[in-house]
Amino acid sequence: MARADGRVVRSIGPDDRGYPTFLRPASGFLIYLEAKPGVSRRDVGTVTFRSDPSDPSVLPDAQFEVSRPLGNGSTAVCDRGPPPNIGGVPAVNSQGFGGSQADSNAINDLSCRFDARTASGLACTRDAFQQVEGFVSNDSTVQFCSSPGVGSEIAFPPGDTTVTARVLDIVGQPGPPASIVIRVLSQ
């Protein structure tokens, strides 16, 4: 789900693949992902950056892929600032959480821009009065929040961009991926 102005933004409906679609400006909103223990009942992993420039299988616990480049699409990993060391995120070509070093770098580049929140009282989701709302789902144990939000450095391009995410448990077992579409209208 996406958030803006302290409110949950509802999907405008599914795309042709069934993914919830959110109409958003290019920047100025939050993205969050909530997770809970899966069939293994192991705790959700909370690492948002784990990279090895010579091993593409090294990935964080929270993994995010985008189908189109964000911002300037910079290939530098985790270049989130401060200026002038700030850049965008390239698209993941393989769409499947792994493969090439370039895809691993892109996953780490976007994932490092999220924070893990393990207590509902620290959630990034807010009510209409900007008070902490807690986790959206009662059975979630972790909330990953874009931090500080989607700014111009990772602005979404006009059109539809698919964001796919999955989370690993503390022993590295992946949960099922989930996808949304962020739709930005041409200006």
N, C-alpha and C positions, 0 to 999 in steps of 0.2 A: 504494500500500500504506500501511497505517498501522502505527505502532510503539507499543509500550507496554512498560515495564519492561525495555528493552534487547532486546526480541525482535521479530522480524517477526511480525505478526499475520496469519494466513491468512484468506482469504475463507471465509465460511460457505456459499458457492455463488452462482450468478448470480441476479439478479432476473429478472422476466419479459421484460426487454429484453436480457438476457445480460450485464449489468454485474456485475462482482464485488461482493459485498456483505460489509461488515465490521460485525460487532456490536461496538459500542463504548459506553463511558460517554459522557455529554454532553461531558466535557472530560477533560484529563489524558493526552493522547496526542500523538504527532507524526504529521504527514502528510509524505510525501516523494514527489517525482517525479524520475525519472531520465530523461536525454535523451542522444541521440547524434546526430552529423551524419546528415542524411537523404540523399536522392538527389542533392542538389546538392553534397554532401560539404563544405559550408561549416560552420564552427564554429557551435556552439549559442550563441545570444545569452544573456546572463546578467543583463540589466536586469530588476529586479523592481518598479520603479515609474517610470512615464513617463506624466504626465498633463497635459492642457491643458483647463481648465474650459470652453473655448469650441470644442473640436474633439474629438468623440467617436471619431474614428479614431486618436487618439494612445493607444497601449496599450503595456504593457511586453512584454519578450520572453517571460517566463513569465506565462501567463494562466490564472487560475482563476475558475470560475463556480460558484455554488451555486444549487440550485433552490428553497431556502427560506432565510429570513433566519437569520443566526447571531447569538447573543447578543441584544442589544437591537435589532439591525437598523439601527443608526444610519446615516444617509446621509452623515455626515461622512467625508471621504476620508482614509484612512491614520491614523485616530485610535487609534493603538496605545499611547498613553501618553506620559509617566507620568500617573497619576491627577491631576486629574479628567478629563484629555483622553484618555479611553479608551472605546471603543465597539465595537459589533458591525459586522456586514457585511450589507447588504441582499441579497436574492435578485436574480438577473439574470432579467429578464422575457423577453427575446427568445431566450435560449439559442442562441447562435451567434457569440459573440465580436464583437460590434459592434452598431451600431444607434444607440440613443439615448445621450445624455450620461449619463443615470442608469445605464445598463448599463455604460458605459465607467468611470464612477466606481466602481461596485460591483466590477468586475474589478480595477481599480487598488487598491481598498481591501483586497481579500483578498490579491492578489499581493504587496503591499508587506509583508506579514507573513511572507514567505518569504525565505530567504537562499540565494544560489547558492554551491555548493561545487564548485570545479573540480579538486580533487585528492582522490583516493580516501582518502588519509590524513587528510583533514579531514571525511570523511563524517559525517552525523548518525546513520547506522545503526551499531548497536553489537551486540556479541555478548552472550552470557549473563552475562559478567563485566564488562560496561559498557566494554569495550575497543573502540576504533574497528574496525569490521568492514570498512570500505571500501564501495565501491559494490556494490549487490546484483547488478547485471548487469555482466559483464566488459567489454562494449563501450560502456558509458555513459561520457560525458566530463564531464557536469555532473549534480549532484544538487541539487535545490531542496528545502529543509527548512523546515517551519513553524517559526518562531522567535519566542519560545522554545518554543512548542508550542501546542496547542489549550487555552487557558485559559477561564475563565468568561466573559471578555469576548466570545469567539467560540464559546461552547458551542453544540453542535448541539441542535436541538429534538427532542423525542420523535417517533419515526416514521422514515421514510426521507428522506434528503436526498441528492440526486445532486450529486457534485462532478465537474466536467468541466474538463480542463486541456489546454492545448496550449503548444508552445514555438516561438518563431521562431528562424530562424538569424540570423547577424550582418548579413544584408542585408534582413531582414524577411519572409522567406518562411516561412509557417507549416507546421509538421508536422501530422500527423493528430491530431485530438482523441482523448483517452481519458477514459473515465468510470468512476467507482466509486460505490457507494452506501454511505453511513454510516447504519447503523440504530441508533437509540437506543431502548431499551425504556422504556415509561412506568414511572415510579417509584411 
